[in-house]
Amino acid sequence: MKLNRLPELQRREFLRRSAQLGLAGMAAPWALNLAALGEAAAADARGGYKALVCVFLAGGNDNGRTLLPVDVASHANLASLRGGTTDLGGLVAPRASLAATTLSPRVPLTGTGVNGTQLAMAAELLPLKPLFDAGQLGWLLNVGSLMEPTTKVQYLAKSVRLPPKLFSHNDQQSFWQSSGAEGATKGWGGAIGDLFLSSNATSTFTCINASGNAVFLMGDQAAQYQISNSGAVPVNGVVSNLFGSAACSQALNKMITASRTHWMEAELNRVALRSITAQATVKAALGNANALPFSAAFDTTQSLGRQLQMVARLIAGRSTLGAQRQVFFVSIGGFDNHDFLLTQHPGLLGQLANGLSTFQSAMTELGMADNVTTFTASDFGRTLSSNGDGSDHGWGAHHLIMGGAVRGQRFWGKWPLQAHNGPNDLGQGRLIPTTSVDQLGATLAKWMGVSPTEVSALFPNITRFDQPDLGFFSA
């Protein structure tokens, strides 16, 4: 019987923090956040490889410039809310400029106030139109952070639970990714990863972040493996000669990987060894950067293109990584367009469209189109009203779901009635979401092989919503 459990508790807490908080990070010589401690998988990983790719649009994407009505009446109404069309100094693209990106869904929009509304994507999203038409892409309408279904009357009466600090960047980024306010240490991507750790030969590569660091990929045991645009972050002085000396490198390697008697030293060295081993595995999985396993040409002059290319290369090397289930995170910033919306937002959407269309081409070449599902996310949407040169923080927004397994060429969710002080509007065109992030996450988790019971554990609020599966997939 142990009378003093302090060393054991300290060791356990050290392990937890080294895995969850990413103490070393990208810039450190080795990454403590590689300590993904595997437990028995509690989900079904049969049916071959599957992966989720979250593309986060940091800053709050302007939904009114991304997916908008193009029929005469609805377009004119939106223009009246946003200061007119762009040729008249407003924020809404003229109808003629949206002809090529007007969408013809397999199931027309229905619901209160729709009245024949027809939707179009921003002109900059044209590269995604063939994917929509081919049924590999669809749009989830008016989704956002919710704890339970919420109406305007309930919001104003404060009779429903609401996410903390609505319209705050940090808190809403966190709530999207973790269902918790800023400071949360577990995200739903990492929670999905927890369930599949033992399905992968090397649990370290279950959750991979090509963007830096995000709570989305943190689990109880799963930790995000952070990778740069050029590959694994090396342990300097081990993978290359230290001070030009092979002997010095060997000495350093031995010093930071040898067994130790003190539990903290032992764990530090164990994680260092894991980092060195992982770096070698990733290098082997990526192969020669000059001989990529696909011909799809990513725009590597842009950060998103480089990140998505790296994800595609890792998926190509999944056998070397020993992966059956993976969750990836990439991001692109610049969407907090209070000002200069019309000069900055089009370029951001262009990067997004080019990156995603190229990524899907690469997945098709690799025979992985049906095995990888990509989706966008963001802090929140923006106001429909113009502040003169941009839009302010909103709530509900529209996001895309892409992949060969997706029942695309569809809209999911409800198109919000766009009216000043209307039933969906909290003021300035801040739309109350009609679909929750929990529903989005639960649908994706089910496709990955998470059981309904486990989905309820991952998303405690899901039982408050009538539709836990939004129908993105056939099965």
C-alpha positions as a printed Julia matrix, in Angstrom:
475×3 Matrix{Float64}:
   0.0    0.0     0.0
   1.36   3.42   -1.01
   1.09   5.94    1.81
   2.53   8.75   -0.29
   1.02   8.97   -3.79
   2.54  12.39   -4.59
   5.2   11.09   -7.02
   2.57   9.03   -8.86
   0.16  11.96   -9.06
   2.92  14.31  -10.17
   3.95  11.92  -12.9
   0.36  11.53  -14.09
  -0.17  15.28  -14.19
   3.12  15.79  -16.01
   2.1   13.26  -18.65
  -1.3   14.85  -19.06
   0.07  18.35  -19.4
   2.87  17.35  -21.74
   0.28  15.76  -24.02
  -2.47  18.35  -23.78
  -0.79  21.72  -23.46
   1.95  21.27  -26.07
   4.69  22.63  -23.81
   7.37  22.57  -26.46
   5.43  23.78  -29.48
   6.72  24.2   -32.98
   9.75  26.28  -32.1
  11.23  24.0   -29.47
  14.05  21.6   -30.31
  11.76  18.67  -29.64
   8.03  18.51  -29.15
   6.57  17.34  -25.84
   3.17  17.42  -27.47
   4.01  14.18  -29.26
   3.1   12.17  -26.18
  -0.13  10.69  -27.45
  -0.81   7.9   -25.0
  -2.9    5.18  -26.67
  -5.89   3.52  -25.06
  -8.17   0.86  -26.44
 -10.2    2.3   -29.3
 -13.88   2.7   -28.52
 -15.09   3.17  -32.09
 -15.42   1.18  -35.3
 -12.42   1.64  -37.59
 -13.48  -1.01  -40.09
 -14.03  -0.18  -43.74
 -10.6    1.18  -44.56
  -8.88   4.5   -44.05
 -10.87   7.65  -43.23
  -9.82  11.21  -42.45
 -11.38  14.54  -41.56
  -9.77  17.81  -42.63
 -10.88  20.99  -40.84
 -10.14  24.21  -42.73
 -10.48  27.06  -40.24
 -11.18  30.57  -41.58
  -9.77  32.62  -38.73
 -11.34  35.98  -37.99
 -14.98  35.3   -38.85
 -15.85  34.75  -42.51
 -18.38  37.07  -44.14
 -21.26  34.73  -44.97
 -23.09  37.41  -46.97
 -20.26  37.53  -49.52
 -19.67  33.77  -49.57
 -23.1   32.29  -50.3
 -25.84  34.68  -51.29
 -29.26  34.77  -52.96
 -29.24  35.48  -56.68
 -32.93  35.47  -57.62
 -34.17  38.97  -58.39
 -36.25  39.61  -55.28
 -33.89  38.07  -52.71
 -30.8   39.64  -54.28
 -32.4   43.08  -54.23
 -33.38  42.55  -50.59
 -29.83  41.59  -49.59
 -28.45  44.58  -51.47
 -30.77  46.86  -49.52
 -29.37  45.42  -46.27
 -25.73  45.74  -47.35
 -25.62  49.22  -48.81
 -26.33  48.25  -52.4
 -24.36  46.38  -55.02
 -20.6   46.81  -55.35
 -20.93  48.92  -58.5
 -23.05  51.31  -56.42
 -20.75  51.33  -53.38
 -22.34  48.46  -51.44
 -21.14  44.99  -50.44
 -23.27  42.78  -52.72
 -21.94  41.55  -56.05
 -24.19  42.39  -59.04
 -26.39  39.5   -60.16
 -24.69  39.3   -63.55
 -21.34  38.53  -61.93
 -22.83  35.49  -60.18
 -24.18  33.67  -63.22
 -21.26  31.22  -63.41
 -21.47  30.33  -59.71
 -25.26  30.04  -59.42
 -26.04  26.68  -57.86
 -28.62  24.14  -59.02
 -29.18  21.83  -56.06
 -30.7   18.38  -56.34
 -33.22  19.38  -53.67
 -34.52  22.98  -53.87
 -34.55  25.19  -50.81
 -37.69  24.87  -48.75
 -38.99  26.51  -45.6
 -40.56  29.67  -44.25
 -39.74  32.75  -46.27
 -37.73  30.94  -48.95
 -40.23  31.63  -51.75
 -38.09  30.42  -54.62
 -34.79  31.75  -53.31
 -31.87  30.67  -55.49
 -28.31  30.74  -54.19
 -24.93  31.47  -55.72
 -21.39  31.26  -54.41
 -19.07  34.24  -54.57
 -17.44  34.52  -57.99
 -14.04  33.74  -56.42
 -15.35  30.28  -55.45
 -15.82  29.28  -59.11
 -13.22  26.44  -58.86
 -15.58  24.73  -56.41
 -18.59  24.8   -58.77
 -17.62  21.56  -60.61
 -17.38  19.77  -57.26
 -20.85  20.97  -56.28
 -22.27  19.91  -59.65
 -20.59  16.5   -59.34
 -22.17  15.91  -55.95
 -18.91  16.08  -54.01
 -19.66  19.35  -52.2
 -22.61  20.84  -50.37
 -23.36  23.79  -48.08
 -24.5   23.73  -44.47
 -26.65  26.81  -43.93
 -26.72  29.12  -40.92
 -24.64  26.96  -38.59
 -23.08  28.31  -35.42
 -22.3   27.84  -31.76
 -25.41  26.83  -29.81
 -26.05  25.01  -26.57
 -29.71  24.37  -27.4
 -32.16  25.49  -30.1
 -32.57  29.24  -29.73
 -35.16  31.7   -31.01
 -35.0   35.48  -30.94
 -37.7   35.63  -28.27
 -35.77  33.2   -26.08
 -32.5   35.06  -26.64
 -34.0   38.41  -25.65
 -35.75  36.86  -22.64
 -32.5   35.13  -21.61
 -34.47  31.91  -21.22
 -31.95  29.63  -22.98
 -28.35  28.69  -22.33
 -25.98  30.54  -24.65
 -22.32  30.05  -25.55
 -20.06  32.35  -23.51
 -19.07  35.75  -24.86
 -20.84  35.66  -28.2
 -19.11  37.76  -30.88
 -15.72  37.42  -29.11
 -13.03  36.02  -31.42
 -11.12  33.96  -28.86
 -14.15  32.51  -27.12
 -16.06  31.69  -30.28
 -13.04  30.12  -31.97
 -12.7   27.98  -28.86
 -16.4   27.14  -28.7
 -16.46  26.09  -32.36
 -13.51  23.8   -31.77
 -14.2   22.53  -28.26
 -17.72  23.48  -27.08
 -15.97  25.49  -24.37
 -14.81  29.05  -23.79
 -11.25  30.26  -24.23
  -8.95  28.14  -22.09
 -10.58  24.82  -22.97
  -8.05  21.99  -23.25
 -10.05  19.44  -25.25
 -11.52  19.81  -28.72
 -13.98  17.57  -30.54
 -11.45  16.66  -33.23
  -9.09  15.42  -30.52
 -11.96  13.65  -28.77
 -12.68  11.75  -31.99
  -8.98  10.98  -32.18
  -9.05   9.55  -28.64
 -11.44   6.84  -29.8
  -9.2    5.7   -32.64
  -5.74   5.81  -31.09
  -5.3    2.07  -30.91
  -6.66   1.64  -34.45
  -3.46   3.28  -35.69
  -0.14   1.49  -35.58
   1.42   4.73  -34.3
  -1.02   6.76  -32.22
   1.16   9.87  -32.57
  -0.14  10.45  -36.1
  -3.86  10.34  -35.28
  -4.28  14.13  -34.99
  -2.04  16.29  -37.19
  -1.92  20.08  -37.23
  -0.33  21.72  -40.27
  -1.2   25.19  -38.98
   0.54  25.44  -35.61
  -1.67  24.81  -32.6
  -5.42  24.54  -32.02
  -7.61  23.21  -29.24
  -9.65  21.39  -31.9
  -7.1   18.55  -32.03
  -6.5   18.13  -28.29
  -8.0   15.06  -26.64
  -7.67  13.32  -23.32
  -4.98  11.05  -24.75
  -4.68  12.25  -28.34
  -2.31  15.15  -28.85
  -1.77  17.12  -32.01
   1.36  16.27  -33.93
   2.49  19.61  -35.31
   4.1   19.56  -38.72
   5.64  22.34  -40.79
   5.08  22.99  -44.48
   8.37  21.24  -45.23
   7.81  18.2   -43.01
   8.4   17.07  -39.46
  10.01  19.54  -37.07
  13.53  18.11  -36.6
  15.47  17.8   -33.38
  18.3   20.15  -34.23
  21.69  18.7   -33.54
  20.44  15.12  -33.87
  19.27  14.95  -37.47
  22.23  17.09  -38.54
  25.73  17.29  -37.16
  25.98  19.38  -34.0
  28.72  22.03  -34.36
  29.73  20.15  -37.52
  30.57  17.04  -35.51
  28.89  13.64  -35.86
  30.32  12.68  -32.48
  28.58  15.65  -30.83
  25.28  14.67  -32.46
  25.63  11.13  -31.19
  26.41  12.4   -27.69
  23.36  14.68  -27.72
  21.16  11.86  -28.99
  22.32   9.6   -26.18
  21.9   12.31  -23.56
  18.29  13.14  -24.45
  17.09   9.57  -25.09
  18.87   7.44  -22.47
  16.9    5.82  -19.65
  16.81   7.85  -16.43
  15.99   7.0   -12.84
  14.12  10.21  -12.01
  10.56   9.96  -13.34
  10.53  13.46  -14.87
  13.87  12.98  -16.62
  12.71   9.56  -17.79
   9.52  10.97  -19.31
  11.34  13.86  -20.96
  13.77  11.46  -22.59
  11.04   9.05  -23.57
   9.16  11.84  -25.34
  12.39  13.06  -26.97
  12.98   9.57  -28.32
   9.41   9.46  -29.57
   9.95  12.8   -31.34
  13.13  11.62  -33.04
  11.48   8.37  -34.11
   8.38  10.2   -35.36
  10.49  12.61  -37.39
  12.16   9.71  -39.15
   8.79   8.04  -39.82
   7.3   11.24  -41.26
  10.35  11.75  -43.46
   9.92   8.24  -44.86
   6.16   8.76  -45.36
   6.62  12.02  -47.25
   9.28  10.67  -49.59
  10.97  12.96  -52.08
   9.45  16.45  -52.2
  10.55  16.7   -55.84
   8.58  13.59  -56.8
   5.12  14.09  -55.31
   2.65  11.17  -55.48
   0.1   13.31  -57.33
   0.16  15.78  -60.2
  -2.34  18.21  -58.64
  -0.51  21.54  -58.53
  -1.01  23.35  -55.23
  -0.29  27.07  -55.05
   2.64  26.88  -52.65
   3.09  30.64  -52.75
   0.12  30.73  -50.35
   0.09  29.34  -46.82
  -3.15  27.4   -47.28
  -1.84  25.76  -50.44
   1.31  24.66  -48.63
  -0.67  23.3   -45.68
  -3.1   21.36  -47.85
  -0.27  19.96  -49.95
   1.38  18.67  -46.78
  -1.89  17.05  -45.66
  -2.23  15.41  -49.09
   1.34  14.07  -48.88
   0.71  12.66  -45.4
  -2.46  10.95  -46.59
  -0.47   9.5   -49.48
   2.0    8.15  -46.89
  -0.68   6.81  -44.54
   0.63   3.22  -44.77
   4.08   4.27  -43.58
   2.43   6.24  -40.76
   0.33   3.2   -39.87
  -2.87   5.25  -39.96
  -6.46   4.03  -40.26
  -8.2    7.12  -38.87
  -6.81  10.67  -38.89
  -8.0   14.19  -38.14
  -6.17  17.16  -39.71
  -6.32  20.9   -39.07
  -5.28  23.71  -41.44
  -6.15  27.39  -41.31
  -6.1   30.66  -43.17
  -6.38  34.04  -41.45
  -7.44  37.53  -42.46
 -11.24  37.2   -42.27
 -11.86  39.87  -39.63
 -12.89  42.35  -42.32
 -14.37  45.3   -40.45
 -12.69  47.35  -43.17
 -11.49  46.75  -46.72
 -13.87  43.81  -47.17
 -14.08  44.18  -50.93
 -10.32  44.41  -51.37
  -9.3   41.63  -48.96
 -12.1   39.07  -48.87
 -12.11  38.14  -52.58
  -8.45  37.11  -52.44
  -9.05  35.01  -49.34
 -11.95  33.18  -50.98
  -9.82  32.67  -54.08
  -7.11  31.01  -51.98
  -9.72  28.84  -50.32
 -11.31  27.74  -53.59
  -8.01  27.0   -55.3
  -6.66  25.13  -52.29
  -9.76  22.99  -51.8
 -10.28  22.15  -55.47
  -6.62  21.17  -55.83
  -6.79  19.11  -52.64
  -9.83  17.21  -53.89
  -8.03  16.57  -57.19
  -5.11  15.14  -55.25
  -7.44  12.9   -53.24
  -8.99  11.63  -56.47
  -5.55  10.84  -57.9
  -4.64   8.96  -54.74
  -7.89   6.99  -54.82
  -8.82   8.62  -51.5
 -11.69  10.88  -52.6
 -14.29   8.73  -50.83
 -12.12   8.35  -47.73
 -11.45  12.01  -46.88
 -14.06  14.59  -45.87
 -13.11  18.27  -45.7
 -15.14  21.01  -44.05
 -14.76  24.71  -43.29
 -15.25  26.41  -39.94
 -14.81  29.93  -38.57
 -15.21  32.03  -35.42
 -18.66  33.19  -36.51
 -20.4   34.82  -39.46
 -20.62  38.57  -40.06
 -23.39  41.1   -39.96
 -25.49  41.45  -43.09
 -25.51  45.21  -42.66
 -22.52  47.2   -43.84
 -20.5   49.39  -41.52
 -19.38  51.39  -44.53
 -16.33  49.44  -45.67
 -16.9   46.0   -44.18
 -19.03  44.0   -41.76
 -18.94  43.38  -38.04
 -19.01  40.27  -35.85
 -22.07  38.1   -36.39
 -23.18  34.62  -35.33
 -24.64  32.11  -37.81
 -22.78  31.42  -41.05
 -22.64  29.04  -44.02
 -19.96  26.37  -44.38
 -19.08  23.8   -47.0
 -18.66  20.02  -46.7
 -16.54  18.33  -49.4
 -15.58  14.78  -50.27
 -16.36  11.79  -52.43
 -18.54  10.24  -49.71
 -20.6   13.42  -49.37
 -24.14  13.47  -50.77
 -23.38  16.81  -52.34
 -25.13  19.23  -54.67
 -27.35  19.93  -51.68
 -28.01  22.47  -48.97
 -28.41  21.25  -45.42
 -30.0   23.22  -42.63
 -32.31  26.21  -43.07
 -31.84  29.33  -45.14
 -32.4   32.28  -42.77
 -34.97  34.94  -43.51
 -32.95  38.03  -44.34
 -34.84  41.02  -43.05
 -33.94  44.01  -40.89
 -34.99  43.12  -37.33
 -36.57  39.94  -38.68
 -37.13  36.72  -36.69
 -33.54  35.55  -37.31
 -31.89  38.94  -36.76
 -30.47  40.11  -33.43
 -29.64  43.46  -34.97
 -27.42  44.54  -37.88
 -28.13  41.21  -39.55
 -26.56  39.05  -36.85
 -28.22  35.75  -37.7
 -29.25  33.34  -34.94
 -27.94  29.92  -36.02
 -30.57  27.3   -36.83
 -28.04  24.43  -36.88
 -25.46  23.81  -34.17
 -21.77  23.02  -34.45
 -22.58  19.95  -32.32
 -24.81  18.64  -35.12
 -22.05  19.23  -37.66
 -19.48  17.46  -35.47
 -21.8   14.58  -34.62
 -22.52  13.91  -38.29
 -18.82  13.86  -39.14
 -18.0   11.69  -36.12
 -20.63   9.13  -37.11
 -19.09   8.88  -40.6
 -15.69   8.26  -39.01
 -17.13   5.27  -37.14
 -18.13   6.75  -33.79
 -21.22   5.05  -32.36
 -24.38   7.01  -31.42
 -23.66   6.4   -27.72
 -20.14   7.75  -28.08
 -21.41  10.71  -30.13
 -23.61  11.7   -27.19
 -20.58  11.57  -24.91
 -18.49  13.68  -27.31
 -21.25  16.27  -27.81
 -23.29  16.53  -24.58
 -25.61  19.15  -26.1
 -26.56  16.98  -29.09
 -29.56  15.44  -27.29
 -31.22  18.86  -27.24
 -31.4   18.93  -31.04
 -33.92  16.98  -33.11
 -31.49  16.02  -35.89
 -28.15  14.6   -34.65
 -27.3   13.41  -38.17
 -27.58  16.14  -40.81
 -27.46  13.69  -43.71
 -24.13  14.57  -45.33
 -23.45  10.91  -46.15
 -25.4    8.04  -47.71
 -24.34   5.63  -44.97
